[in-house]
Amino acid sequence: VLHSAASLESSLVSRTYICGKTVDSATIDIMALTNTLSWCPPVSVPGLGTVPLQFAPQMDRMTPGGGLHKPLSRAQSEPLPQSPRPLHPHLLQQQHHHSHLLERLKQQTHLGKVGDLPSQIPPPDTLMMDCGSDSSCHVLSLLWEKQKQLQQLRRQTAHMETLAVPMILGGAHRPLSRTQSSPASTSLTLPDKPLAIPGTEPQNKPRFTTGLVYDSQMLKHQCTCGDNSSHPEHAGRIQSIWSRLQERGLRAQCEVIRGRKATLEELQSVHSERHVLLYGTNPLNRLKLDNRKLAGILSQRMFVMLPCGGVGVDNDTIWNESHTSTASRMAAGSVTELAFRVAKGELKNGFAVVRPPGHHADPSNPMGFCYFNSVAIAAKQLQQKLSASKILIVDWDVHHGNGTQEVFYNDPSVLYISLHRYDDGNFFPGSGGPAEVGSGAGEGFNINVAWTGGLEPPMSDAEYIAAFRSVVMPIAQEFSPDVVLVSSGFDAAEGHPAPLGGYKVTAKCFGFLTRQLMGLAGGRVIMALEGGHDLTAICDASEACVSALLGIEVSLPLSEEVLLQKPNANGVRSLQRQ
C-alpha cells in the first residue's frame, strides 16, 4: 500500500508536465478518467502534493482570442519529472472499476451548467464506501476535490462575466505571462466591490429628484458702461445665488442640467416675429437669416441713451448688442428645458437660476429688465409639445407680471395667480388690479391678489400666508393642474428699499409657500427666478426654496405665532376685494 501511494504521488507530480512537452501513455490513461478537466496550473490537495485541477473550457473563454493559453514551461528550480511507469499497471486495473463512478459524478454535478448546488457533490463518505484500497480512496478523494474546485471556478467565472471584467472581453489586453519565480495561480481574484456595468441604468432615471439649471452665458448681459452699481439687475444676482447653493451643499443634492438657448420658433410661440428678430438676434447669427426681412425690421429699432453712458431699450432695461440676445434666449430655453424634464417625469421639480427676468415682457415689447417671457414660453411649449391640459402659474414677484397675464388672458387652460404690490395702480407696472379676471373663455382664470395700502405697515409673512390659505390654494386645488410654474421673484423679501418693493416677507415664508405648492400636480413644480435685487435676501430665499423642493426640513421653521398671526388691516381689505 505504501509503495502504491508513493507511486501514485510520484505520478501525480509528473502530471504537472502535461501542460508542457512530455506526455506518455500513463498520463494519457489518467486523463481518460474525465475529458472535462485541464491539468494546468497545479492545485494543492491534502495528502497528494500538487496536482493540476483547472477547468479547461472555462479558462479557454478567458483568453483574449478565445484559444488556449500558452502552456507554462517548467520552472528552472523545479525537480526533474519522475517516471510514471510503476503506476501504469495499477491504474489500468482501477480504470474500469471507477469509470461508472465518474459517469455518476457527471450526472449529479451537471458539468454543463454554471453554478451547481454544493449539495449535488457526493459526500466523501459515500465515495469511500466504493473504494477497494487506500490508493483507490486517494483517487476518489481527488475526484471529489476536483468537482468541488470545478464548481467554485464556475461560480467565480460566472460572477466575473456578470461584472464585465475586462480580461474576459477579449482582445483588448495582452495577458501577462507568469514569471519563473511566481507561483501558478490556483484561483481567480474577484474585486471587493462589484464593478459598475456601463449603460445598465435607464437613461430616463434621474439621479436626483430636484433639477437646477444655470449657465454662465447669462452673466455677459451687462451694460456697456461697465458699472453695475447703477443697475439693480446685474450678473452678480445669479452668480451669488449659484455660489450660495454650492456653499450650502444644495447643488450637490440636485441634478444640474445643461441650459440651452430657446429656438426662434419657441420664442415666437409667445412673441411676435418682429420682437423675436429685434431682440433675439445679434450681429453673428443675423448672417444666417433673411437679410431683406431683417433690414426692414432692424431699421425700426429705437434705443435710449442711459444716464450711465450705456444704451437701453427704456430707462431701466439695458441693451448689449453682443450678449443680451444670447442671455435672454438662454434664460427662456433653460426654463423650458427644465419644465420639459419635470413634466416628463425625469425630475420631480426644479429651480432655474436665470437672468434677465421675463414676466414683464409682453408679446411685442421688452420692459422692466425683461426681453422674453421665459415662464410663458415654457407653458406654451408644454401645451404644444407635451399636451399639458392644465397649467398653473403662480407669480409672487412684488411687481405684477403684466406680460404673463396678457399672454394667457383668454386661455382657460392656464390659471394665472399673481401676488404683488398694487397700491391702486401706483406701483410699477400699474397693472394687475383685482378686477382683471380674464376675458372670453379665460374669464375667471386670471387672479390678482393686489396688495394696497402702501408700506404702513408693509406686507409680511402673515399676509402672504393668509393669501395662500384663502385664495391661492383653494382655487388651485379646484383647478387641479398638471404642472405648476412659479415666477419666483424675491423682491418682496425683506431687505429691498421702498422703490424696489419695501415688503418684509422672510426667506422661511418663501420656503413655506413652496411646500404648499408641492402638494399640487403630483409635486411637479418648476421655479424660475424673476426679480429681486438685494443679494443677501435673494440668496436666502433661493436657498429656502431649493431646500423645500429637496424635502429638507428646516431647523428653524416658521414659528407657530407667525402661522397663526392675523394679516394687517390693509392686507384684509386687499383679500376681501378678490
C-alpha positions in Angstrom: 0.0 0.0 0.0 2.8 2.4 0.9 4.5 1.6 -2.4 1.3 2.2 -4.3 0.7 5.5 -2.5 4.3 6.6 -3.2 3.9 5.6 -6.9 0.6 7.5 -7.1 2.1 10.6 -5.7 5.1 10.4 -8.0 2.9 10.0 -11.0 0.7 12.9 -10.0 3.7 15.1 -9.7 4.8 14.1 -13.1 1.4 15.1 -14.5 2.4 18.7 -14.0 4.2 18.4 -17.3 1.1 17.5 -19.3 0.8 21.2 -19.9 4.4 21.2 -21.1 6.0 19.0 -23.7 6.2 15.5 -22.0 3.1 13.3 -22.4 3.3 9.5 -22.1 0.8 6.6 -22.2 0.4 6.5 -18.4 -0.6 10.2 -18.2 -3.0 9.7 -21.2 -4.6 6.9 -19.3 -5.1 9.1 -16.3 -6.6 11.9 -18.4 -9.1 9.3 -19.7 -10.8 9.4 -16.3 -12.5 12.6 -17.5 -12.3 14.8 -20.6 -13.7 17.8 -18.8 -10.6 18.7 -16.7 -7.5 20.7 -17.6 -4.3 19.8 -15.8 -2.8 23.3 -15.6 -1.9 25.0 -13.3 -1.4 22.9 -10.2 -3.6 23.0 -7.0 -2.6 21.7 -3.6 -4.6 18.7 -2.5 -4.1 17.4 1.1 -2.1 14.2 1.1 -1.3 14.2 -2.6 1.0 17.1 -3.0 0.5 19.4 -6.0 -1.9 18.4 -8.8 -3.4 20.4 -11.7 -7.2 20.9 -11.3 -8.2 23.9 -13.6 -11.2 23.6 -15.8 -10.2 23.9 -19.4 -13.4 25.1 -21.1 -13.9 28.0 -18.6 -10.2 29.1 -18.9 -10.5 29.0 -22.7 -13.2 31.6 -22.6 -10.9 33.9 -20.6 -8.2 34.2 -23.3 -8.4 37.3 -25.4 -8.5 35.4 -28.7 -10.7 32.6 -27.4 -7.9 30.0 -27.9 -5.8 28.0 -25.4 -3.3 29.7 -23.1 0.3 29.3 -23.9 1.5 26.4 -21.7 3.8 27.3 -18.8 7.3 25.9 -19.1 8.9 24.1 -16.2 10.5 26.4 -13.7 14.3 26.1 -13.6 14.2 25.5 -9.9 11.7 22.5 -10.2 13.0 18.9 -9.8 13.0 16.8 -12.9 9.9 14.7 -13.5 9.9 11.1 -12.2 8.9 8.2 -14.4 5.2 7.3 -14.3 5.7 3.7 -15.4 5.4 2.0 -12.0 1.9 3.3 -11.6 0.7 2.3 -15.1 -0.5 -1.3 -14.4 -2.1 -0.3 -11.2 -4.1 2.4 -12.8 -5.2 0.1 -15.7 -6.7 -2.2 -13.1 -8.6 0.6 -11.4 -9.8 2.4 -14.6 -12.7 0.1 -15.3 -13.7 -0.1 -11.7 -14.1 3.7 -11.4 -15.4 4.6 -14.8 -19.0 4.1 -13.8 -18.4 6.2 -10.7 -17.2 9.1 -12.9 -20.3 8.9 -15.0 -22.4 9.1 -11.9 -20.5 12.2 -10.7 -21.0 13.9 -14.1 -24.7 13.3 -13.9 -25.0 14.6 -10.3 -22.9 17.7 -10.8 -24.3 18.8 -14.2 -21.0 19.8 -15.6 -22.6 21.7 -18.5 -24.3 24.1 -16.2 -23.0 27.1 -14.3 -23.4 27.4 -10.6 -24.4 23.9 -9.5 -25.5 23.4 -5.9 -22.9 22.2 -3.5 -25.3 19.5 -2.3 -25.0 17.8 -5.6 -21.5 16.6 -4.9 -21.5 13.2 -3.2 -20.0 13.4 0.3 -16.6 11.9 0.8 -18.0 9.1 3.0 -20.1 7.9 0.0 -17.1 7.8 -2.2 -15.0 5.9 0.4 -17.6 3.2 0.5 -17.0 2.4 -3.1 -13.2 2.2 -3.0 -11.4 -1.0 -2.6 -8.0 0.1 -1.4 -6.2 3.1 0.2 -4.8 4.2 -3.2 -8.3 4.0 -4.7 -9.6 6.1 -1.9 -6.9 8.7 -2.7 -8.0 8.8 -6.3 -11.7 9.1 -5.4 -10.9 11.8 -2.9 -9.0 13.6 -5.6 -12.1 13.3 -7.9 -14.3 14.7 -5.2 -12.0 17.7 -4.7 -11.9 18.2 -8.5 -15.6 18.6 -8.6 -15.6 21.0 -5.7 -12.9 23.1 -7.3 -14.8 23.0 -10.6 -18.0 24.3 -9.1 -16.1 27.1 -7.3 -14.4 28.1 -10.5 -17.7 28.1 -12.4 -19.3 30.4 -9.9 -16.3 32.7 -9.9 -16.1 32.8 -13.7 -19.9 33.4 -14.0 -19.6 36.2 -11.4 -16.8 37.8 -13.4 -18.8 37.6 -16.6 -21.6 39.4 -14.8 -19.2 42.1 -13.6 -17.9 42.5 -17.2 -14.2 42.1 -16.1 -12.1 43.5 -18.9 -10.0 40.3 -19.1 -12.9 38.2 -20.5 -14.0 40.7 -23.1 -11.3 39.5 -25.4 -8.6 41.2 -27.5 -8.2 44.4 -25.6 -5.2 43.5 -23.5 -2.4 41.0 -23.9 -2.4 38.6 -20.9 0.6 38.9 -18.6 2.9 35.8 -18.6 3.8 34.1 -15.3 7.3 34.8 -14.3 9.5 31.8 -13.5 9.7 32.8 -9.8 6.0 33.4 -9.4 3.6 30.6 -8.2 0.9 29.5 -10.6 -2.5 30.9 -9.9 -4.9 28.5 -8.3 -7.9 30.7 -8.2 -9.3 33.9 -9.7 -9.2 37.0 -7.5 -12.5 38.9 -7.6 -12.8 42.6 -6.7 -14.0 43.5 -3.2 -16.9 45.6 -4.7 -19.0 44.9 -7.8 -17.9 46.8 -10.9 -20.5 49.1 -12.5 -21.7 47.9 -15.8 -21.9 50.9 -18.2 -25.3 51.6 -19.7 -27.3 49.3 -17.4 -29.3 52.1 -15.7 -32.3 53.5 -17.6 -31.5 56.7 -19.4 -34.6 58.5 -18.1 -34.0 57.5 -14.5 -32.9 60.7 -12.6 -30.1 60.6 -10.2 -31.7 63.3 -8.1 -35.3 64.4 -7.7 -34.7 68.2 -8.0 -33.2 69.8 -11.0 -31.1 73.0 -11.2 -30.2 74.9 -14.3 -27.7 77.7 -14.7 -25.4 78.9 -17.5 -22.5 81.4 -17.4 -23.5 83.0 -20.7 -26.3 84.8 -18.8 -23.6 86.7 -16.9 -22.5 88.5 -20.1 -25.7 90.6 -20.3 -24.3 93.8 -18.8 -24.5 97.5 -19.5 -21.7 98.7 -21.7 -20.9 101.4 -19.1 -19.3 98.7 -17.0 -20.7 100.0 -13.7 -23.2 97.6 -12.1 -23.8 99.8 -9.1 -26.4 101.9 -11.1 -28.2 98.8 -12.4 -30.2 96.7 -10.0 -30.5 93.8 -12.5 -26.9 92.6 -12.9 -24.9 89.4 -13.3 -24.0 89.3 -9.6 -27.6 88.2 -8.8 -27.4 84.8 -10.3 -23.7 84.4 -9.5 -24.4 84.9 -5.8 -27.3 82.5 -5.8 -25.3 79.8 -7.5 -22.5 80.2 -5.1 -24.8 80.1 -2.1 -26.4 76.8 -3.3 -22.9 75.4 -3.6 -21.8 76.6 -0.2 -24.8 75.1 1.5 -24.3 71.7 -0.3 -27.6 72.0 -2.1 -26.1 71.9 -5.6 -24.6 68.5 -4.8 -28.0 67.1 -3.9 -29.6 68.3 -7.1 -29.4 67.2 -10.7 -27.7 70.1 -12.6 -29.0 70.1 -16.1 -27.4 71.8 -19.1 -29.0 75.1 -20.1 -29.8 75.9 -23.8 -30.9 78.8 -25.9 -34.6 78.9 -26.9 -35.1 78.5 -30.6 -36.6 81.3 -32.6 -39.7 79.1 -33.1 -40.1 78.6 -29.3 -39.8 82.4 -28.8 -42.5 83.0 -31.4 -44.9 80.8 -29.5 -45.4 83.9 -27.2 -43.7 86.8 -29.0 -44.2 88.3 -32.4 -41.8 87.6 -35.2 -40.7 91.2 -35.2 -40.0 91.1 -31.5 -38.0 87.9 -31.8 -35.9 89.2 -34.7 -35.2 92.5 -33.0 -34.2 91.2 -29.6 -33.3 87.5 -30.3 -30.5 88.0 -32.8 -27.0 89.5 -32.7 -24.6 90.5 -35.5 -23.2 87.0 -35.8 -26.4 84.9 -36.1 -28.1 87.5 -38.3 -25.8 86.4 -41.1 -27.9 83.2 -41.3 -31.2 85.0 -41.6 -33.1 86.7 -44.5 -31.3 90.0 -45.0 -34.2 91.7 -46.7 -36.6 90.9 -43.9 -34.1 91.8 -41.2 -33.2 95.1 -42.9 -36.7 96.4 -42.6 -37.1 95.2 -39.0 -33.8 96.4 -37.7 -34.4 99.9 -39.1 -37.3 100.2 -36.6 -35.2 99.7 -33.6 -35.1 102.5 -31.1 -32.7 102.8 -28.2 -32.2 105.4 -25.5 -29.0 106.8 -24.0 -28.9 105.9 -20.3 -27.5 108.4 -17.7 -24.6 106.0 -17.0 -23.5 106.3 -20.6 -24.8 102.9 -21.8 -27.7 102.0 -24.1 -31.1 100.6 -23.3 -34.5 99.9 -24.8 -36.0 102.1 -22.0 -34.7 103.9 -18.9 -34.4 100.7 -16.9 -33.7 97.9 -19.4 -30.1 97.9 -20.7 -29.1 96.5 -24.1 -25.8 94.9 -25.0 -25.6 94.3 -28.8 -23.2 91.3 -28.4 -24.7 89.5 -25.4 -28.2 90.5 -24.5 -30.0 88.4 -27.1 -27.9 85.3 -26.2 -28.5 85.7 -22.4 -32.2 86.3 -22.9 -32.6 83.2 -25.1 -30.6 81.2 -22.7 -32.9 82.1 -19.9 -36.0 81.2 -21.8 -34.5 78.0 -23.2 -33.2 76.9 -19.8 -36.6 77.3 -18.1 -38.3 75.5 -20.9 -35.8 72.6 -20.8 -36.3 72.3 -17.0 -40.1 72.3 -17.4 -39.8 69.5 -20.0 -37.7 67.4 -17.7 -40.2 67.7 -14.8 -43.3 67.3 -16.9 -41.9 64.1 -18.5 -41.1 62.7 -15.1 -37.4 62.8 -15.4 -37.2 65.2 -12.4 -39.7 65.7 -9.7 -39.3 69.5 -9.5 -36.7 72.2 -10.3 -35.3 75.7 -9.9 -33.9 77.8 -12.7 -31.3 80.3 -11.7 -31.7 82.6 -14.8 -31.5 86.2 -15.9 -32.7 88.5 -17.4 -36.1 88.0 -15.9 -39.1 87.6 -18.2 -42.6 88.2 -16.7 -42.9 91.9 -17.8 -42.2 91.1 -21.5 -45.4 91.0 -23.5 -45.7 89.6 -27.0 -44.4 92.8 -28.6 -42.4 94.8 -26.1 -39.5 94.4 -23.7 -39.8 96.2 -20.4 -38.8 96.1 -16.7 -35.5 94.3 -17.4 -37.3 91.6 -19.4 -37.0 90.7 -23.1 -38.5 87.2 -23.4 -41.2 85.8 -21.1 -39.4 82.6 -20.0 -42.3 81.2 -17.9 -44.9 81.9 -20.6 -42.7 80.3 -23.3 -42.3 77.2 -21.1 -46.0 77.0 -20.6 -46.7 77.3 -24.3 -44.2 74.6 -25.1 -45.7 72.3 -22.5 -49.1 72.8 -24.2 -47.9 72.4 -27.8 -45.3 69.6 -27.4 -46.4 67.6 -24.3 -50.1 68.3 -24.5 -50.4 69.7 -21.0 -54.1 70.4 -20.5 -53.9 72.4 -17.2 -51.1 74.7 -16.2 -50.9 76.8 -13.0 -48.6 79.9 -13.0 -48.1 81.5 -9.6 -46.2 84.8 -9.6 -45.1 86.2 -6.3 -42.7 88.8 -7.6 -43.6 92.1 -5.8 -44.3 93.6 -9.3 -47.3 92.4 -11.3 -46.4 90.1 -14.2 -48.2 92.1 -16.9 -46.7 90.2 -19.7 -47.7 86.7 -18.5 -51.2 88.0 -17.8 -51.6 89.3 -21.3 -50.4 86.1 -23.0 -52.9 83.9 -21.2 -55.8 86.3 -20.6 -58.1 84.4 -22.8 -56.9 80.9 -22.1 -58.9 78.7 -19.7 -56.2 76.0 -19.7 -53.7 78.3 -17.8 -54.6 79.6 -14.4 -52.5 82.7 -13.6 -52.4 83.9 -10.0 -50.3 86.9 -9.1 -49.5 88.3 -5.6 -48.0 91.8 -6.0 -47.8 95.3 -4.6 -50.5 97.4 -6.4 -51.4 100.5 -4.3 -54.3 101.3 -6.6 -52.2 101.2 -9.7 -49.5 103.5 -8.4 -46.7 100.9 -8.2 -44.9 99.6 -11.3 -46.1 98.5 -13.7 -49.5 99.8 -12.7 -51.5 96.8 -13.9 -52.9 93.8 -12.0 -56.0 95.2 -10.3 -58.4 92.7 -8.7 -61.0 93.4 -11.5 -58.7 91.9 -14.1 -60.0 88.4 -14.2 -59.6 87.3 -17.8 -61.8 87.5 -20.8 -63.8 85.3 -23.1 -63.2 81.7 -22.4 -60.4 82.7 -20.0 -62.7 84.7 -17.7 -62.1 83.6 -14.1 -58.7 82.1 -14.8 -56.7 85.3 -14.0 -56.4 86.1 -10.3 -54.7 89.2 -8.9 -54.0 89.4 -5.2 -53.3 93.2 -5.4 -51.9 94.5 -2.2 -53.0 98.0 -1.5 -52.2 100.4 1.4 -48.5 101.3 0.8 -46.0 100.4 3.5 -47.9 101.4 6.6 -47.4 98.7 7.6 -45.6 96.7 4.8 -46.9 93.3 3.9 -45.1 90.4 5.5 -45.4 86.6 6.2 -48.8 86.8 7.8 -50.4 88.5 4.7 -48.8 86.1 2.2 -49.7 83.0 4.3 -53.3 84.3 4.6 -53.5 84.8 0.8 -52.4 81.3 0.2 -54.9 79.8 2.6 -57.9 81.9 1.5 -57.2 82.4 -2.2 -54.3 80.7 -3.9 -54.5 77.1 -2.6 -58.4 76.7 -2.7 -58.6 77.9 -6.3 -55.5 75.9 -7.4 -56.8 72.7 -5.8 -60.1 73.1 -7.6 -58.3 73.8 -10.9 -56.2 70.6 -10.4 -53.2 71.5 -12.6 -50.9 69.0 -14.4 -47.9 71.1 -13.7 -47.0 74.3 -11.6 -44.8 77.1 -12.9 -43.6 79.7 -10.4 -42.4 83.2 -11.3 -40.1 83.3 -8.3 -39.3 87.0 -7.9 -37.9 87.7 -4.4 -38.2 91.5 -4.3 -41.0 91.2 -1.8 -38.3 89.8 0.6 -37.2 92.0 3.5 -34.1 94.0 2.6 -35.4 95.7 -0.5 -35.9 99.5 -0.4 -39.3 101.0 -0.9 -38.9 101.8 -4.7 -38.0 98.2 -5.4 -40.5 96.5 -3.0 -40.4 97.5 0.6 -42.2 94.4 1.9 -41.0 92.2 4.8 -41.5 88.6 3.6 -38.9 86.3 5.1 -37.0 83.5 3.3 -38.6 81.0 5.6 -42.0 82.1 4.3 -41.0 81.6 0.7 -39.9 78.1 1.7 -43.3 77.5 3.3 -45.2 78.7 0.3 -43.1 76.4 -1.9 -44.1 73.4 0.2 -47.7 74.4 -0.2 -47.4 74.3 -4.0 -45.6 71.0 -3.9 -48.9 69.5 -2.8 -50.3 70.2 -6.3 -49.8 68.4 -9.6 -48.0 65.5 -8.0 -45.2 67.8 -6.9 -44.3 68.8 -10.4 -43.2 72.4 -9.6 -40.8 74.4 -11.7 -39.5 77.7 -10.2 -37.8 80.4 -12.3 -36.0 83.4 -10.9 -37.6 86.7 -11.8 -36.9 89.9 -9.8 -35.1 90.5 -6.5 -32.0 92.7 -6.2 -30.8 92.6 -2.6 -28.2 89.9 -2.8 -28.5 88.6 0.7 -32.3 88.5 0.5 -32.4 86.6 -2.8 -29.7 84.2 -1.8 -31.6 83.4 1.5 -34.9 83.0 -0.4 -33.4 80.8 -3.1 -31.8 78.6 -0.5 -35.1 78.2 1.3 -37.0 77.3 -1.9 -34.4 74.8 -3.1 -34.3 73.2 0.3 -38.1 72.9 0.2 -38.0 71.3 -3.3 -35.5 68.8 -1.9 -37.7 68.0 1.0 -35.2 69.2 3.5 -36.7 70.0 6.9 -35.5 73.4 8.1 -34.0 73.5 11.6 -35.9 76.7 12.4 -39.3 76.7 10.5 -41.9 79.4 10.8 -43.0 79.8 14.3 -46.5 78.9 15.5 -47.0 82.5 16.3 -46.4 83.5 12.6 -48.5 80.8 11.2 -51.5 81.9 13.4 -50.9 85.6 13.1 -53.7 87.6 11.5 -53.0 89.8 8.5 -52.9 93.5 8.9 -55.9 95.7 8.1 -54.6 96.6 4.6 -54.0 93.0 3.9 -57.5 92.0 5.0 -59.1 94.7 2.8 -56.9 93.6 -0.2 -58.0 90.0 0.2 -61.7 90.9 0.6 -61.6 92.6 -2.9 -61.0 89.2 -4.6 
